[in-house]
Amino acid sequence: MSGAAGAGARLAVGVFTVVPVRVERADRAAARWAMLWAPALGALAGALTGAVAAAGTAAGLPAALAALLGVGAAALFTRGLHLDGLADLADGLGSARPAAGALEVMRRSDIGPFGVITLVFVLGAQVLALARLAEASPWAALAGAVAAGAAGRTAITWACTPGVPAARPEGLGAMVAGTVPAAGAAAATAAVLAGCSLGLLVSPGFAAACAAALAAGLAGAALLRRRAVRRLGGVTGDVMGALAETGATVALVVLAGSVAWL
């Protein structure tokens, strides 16, 4: 792999994971490819989450504990980047300040009460939802976590399409805003949708549930993106992290609810 696509792949690994990689190019062309690679890395993080949860339950751990270990493993794999963004956005939106003031709150290294409450709620929902899938079957935990991880990062891809402005003139948001053509985001979504066929390891109904979870996750993230753009004037790296966690959480909750019907 060479050119902008290869540079984008390395940039995506460097941005979205803890894996050390030499990033030799970080222009907007590479950024476009990095954002297109994001769903694949989300699926990889989801595979890690699901595999740890499935292995934990197979080893005799309670499903909730196994799920907690799986969610923790994914957080380590991504350096907690998206969780940090989620907390920062919650503090910014909860500050009730004008856009400039909210962005300044988001720049701070500390986490305020809104951020803490949001993290507890989101992580709790992820752990409990994943535990429900792990109780159903190890394949449900694996396929569900892959679908959720990919859904969350696909929300980032859509946040980089034309018409979604950057909130600041600098930073990750400014570098990637508007770089991904809508057709490219649609193609990435179609690839993730095809990947939902992994749910066939459980049943045809669960594969359909994975597709529904993808749609729900993207819709939930789109609502948050709309709120952030209206409130802040655009997206930032923190907003994109929040979109990833929101999309993944919504998808996991939908999948956990679907288990009773399959």
Secondary structure by P-SEA (a helix, b strand, c coil): cccaaaaaaaaaaacccccccccccccaaaaaaaaaaaaaaaaaaaaaaaaaaaaaaaacccaaaaaaaaaaaaaaaacaaaaaaaaaaaaaaaccccaaaaaaaaacccccaaaaaaaaaaaaaaaaaaaaaaaacaaaaaaaaaaaaaaaaaaaaaaacccccccccccccccccccccaaaaaaaaaaaaaaccccccccaaaaaaaaaaaaaaaaaaaaaaaaaaaacccccaaaaaaaaaaaaaaaaaaaaaacccc
